[in-house]
Amino acid sequence: MGEMQQGLPAQYQAWVWREGHDVESLTQVSLAVSPLADDEVLVANKVIGLNPVDWKVLGHLPWEPGHVPGVDGAGIVVAAGKQVSPAWVGKRVVWHQSLLRHGSYAQFTPVQSRALMAIPDNLSFETAASFPCPGLTAWQAVSKLPLQAGQHLLIGGAGGAVGQYLVQLAVRAGWRVTALAHPRHHERLSDLGALRCFPNLRGEEAILPAWLSRQFHGVIDAVSEQHAAKLVPALRANGHILCIQGRLPGWPLPAFGMAISMHEVALGALHTWGDDDDWQALTSAGEAMLSDLSQGRLRAEETVIRPFGELPDLLGALKARAFSGKPLVRV
């Protein structure tokens, strides 16, 4: 296994998927610690971050029964594979995992070393675990849009965990941000730098208000492909629309007319197609954002924390939108 801390248990507790699409089907079991691949570390998880993708994919991916779900976790490296620097052992880290690999719903998780981000000494495991999926997604989204100083950006679904970072990163980059979100989020989003806040477009009959038409060089939508389609009229000529939840099913405008560009963001792309340089760019950006969180230059979403034994209940509450805030589980 390479370098390791002393006293690793032979067994550990994990929540595993057996079958079906319901969070109630998750089962807590005891698993054996397996040998690491040469490029992996073993992380003793301290806090698990829950994300909407966790319940959305249940029963929809080629998992074998007994798969451990979860993409975000924070903890301490306790063992390293043969090709991994032993300097990682003992480090406080946070990481984002591929949906196809055993994930964070466990006391221990094997993680490829290239996905690790070091946690600043003065940042809690809770804040770190709340970061990877929403924070890295927001960074990818804002990085994809070309900016000219002072241009307007419309963010749909800005009230969620991704929106928390989208607004801050976009304002920092020089965008003039308008946010669409439930009114309960408007004060918070204004505090984060949004110049204007309006409700999301709800219902099949909802259309973009006329006063938002043709104003924006960029649109980022974090709601759905249907919601994104309703935001196309907000774009100026040569504008850009970026989808985080789903994507536009086809080109929304005639060729050589408005001449807009379409983009999509998915962290899974790097897990499948990314090379070491791609991961270095992503984790370096992530560590810079973690430093900003530790220094108060970025604000994380408020958290809702439960013990390990209540993980399925909290995931179910997330699916039902029964609370506001970022759901976390202490291990």
C-alpha positions, 0 to 999 in steps of 0.5 A, spaced: 500 500 500 505 504 500 506 509 506 500 509 511 499 511 518 499 506 524 493 503 526 488 502 520 482 498 522 481 492 517 473 494 517 469 500 516 462 503 516 459 505 509 452 507 506 451 503 500 447 503 494 443 496 493 438 497 487 432 502 486 432 510 485 430 512 493 434 514 498 431 509 503 434 504 499 441 506 502 444 501 507 449 501 512 454 496 512 461 494 514 466 493 509 474 491 508 479 496 507 482 494 500 489 495 497 490 502 494 492 503 487 498 506 485 496 513 484 491 513 490 491 515 497 486 513 503 482 518 506 479 518 513 473 522 512 471 527 517 465 530 514 461 528 507 458 534 503 451 532 500 449 534 493 443 534 489 447 529 484 447 524 489 440 523 489 439 524 482 444 518 480 441 513 484 439 507 480 441 511 473 449 509 473 452 502 471 453 501 479 454 494 482 450 493 488 454 495 494 457 501 491 458 507 495 455 513 493 458 520 494 462 525 490 465 530 496 469 529 502 474 532 507 478 528 512 486 526 513 490 522 508 492 515 512 495 511 507 498 512 500 499 508 494 506 506 491 506 512 486 504 517 491 508 522 495 508 520 502 508 527 504 500 527 503 500 522 509 497 526 515 495 531 510 488 535 511 485 534 504 478 535 501 476 532 494 471 531 489 470 524 486 468 520 480 461 518 480 463 511 477 468 510 483 466 508 490 465 515 494 464 519 500 459 516 504 464 512 508 469 512 514 474 511 509 475 513 501 480 511 496 481 517 492 486 518 486 492 523 489 491 528 483 484 530 485 486 532 492 486 539 495 490 541 501 485 544 506 488 551 510 490 550 517 485 555 519 479 552 515 474 547 518 473 540 515 465 542 515 467 548 510 472 544 506 467 539 505 461 544 503 466 546 497 468 541 492 462 540 487 459 547 487 465 551 488 469 547 482 463 547 478 462 555 479 469 556 477 469 552 471 463 556 469 465 563 470 472 561 467 469 559 460 465 565 459 469 571 455 469 577 459 469 585 457 469 589 463 463 591 465 459 586 461 452 584 464 451 577 466 444 573 468 445 567 473 439 563 473 438 559 479 443 563 483 440 561 490 443 554 491 450 552 493 453 553 486 450 560 485 453 562 492 460 561 488 457 563 481 455 570 484 462 572 488 466 569 482 463 573 477 463 579 481 470 579 482 472 577 475 468 584 473 461 582 471 455 586 473 451 580 475 443 580 475 441 573 479 434 569 478 432 566 485 427 565 490 426 571 494 428 568 500 435 568 497 435 575 494 438 579 500 444 574 501 445 574 493 445 582 494 450 582 499 454 577 495 455 583 490 448 581 485 446 588 483 439 586 481 435 580 484 428 577 481 425 570 481 426 564 477 422 563 471 417 558 474 411 554 470 411 552 463 407 558 461 413 563 465 417 567 460 422 572 461 420 579 463 421 584 457 425 588 461 431 583 461 431 582 454 437 583 450 441 585 456 446 580 457 453 578 454 453 572 458 447 567 461 449 562 466 443 557 468 443 552 474 436 550 474 434 546 468 434 545 460 427 548 460 429 554 464 435 555 460 431 555 454 427 561 457 433 565 458 435 565 451 432 572 449 436 575 455 442 574 450 445 580 446 448 579 439 454 574 440 452 572 447 454 566 451 449 561 454 452 556 459 448 550 462 450 547 469 443 542 470 442 539 463 443 543 457 439 546 451 437 540 447 438 544 440 441 550 437 436 555 440 436 560 434 437 560 427 444 560 424 448 566 423 443 571 426 444 572 433 451 568 433 450 566 440 455 561 443 453 555 448 457 552 453 456 546 458 459 544 465 460 538 468 466 536 473 465 529 471 468 530 464 475 531 467 474 524 471 473 521 464 477 525 459 482 530 463 489 529 464 494 531 469 495 538 467 487 539 467 487 536 474 493 541 476 489 547 473 482 545 477 485 543 484 490 549 484 484 553 483 480 550 488 486 551 493 486 558 491 478 558 493 479 554 499 485 559 501 480 565 500 474 562 504 479 561 510 481 568 509 474 571 508 475 573 501 469 568 499 463 566 503 461 559 504 453 557 504 450 556 511 451 549 513 446 543 515 450 538 519 447 531 521 451 525 524 453 519 520 447 515 522 442 520 519 445 520 512 439 517 508 434 522 512 438 528 510 439 526 503 432 525 502 430 532 505 435 535 500 431 531 495 425 534 498 428 541 498 426 541 506 431 546 508 436 552 506 443 551 506 448 546 505 447 539 507 453 536 511 454 529 515 459 528 520 463 521 520 
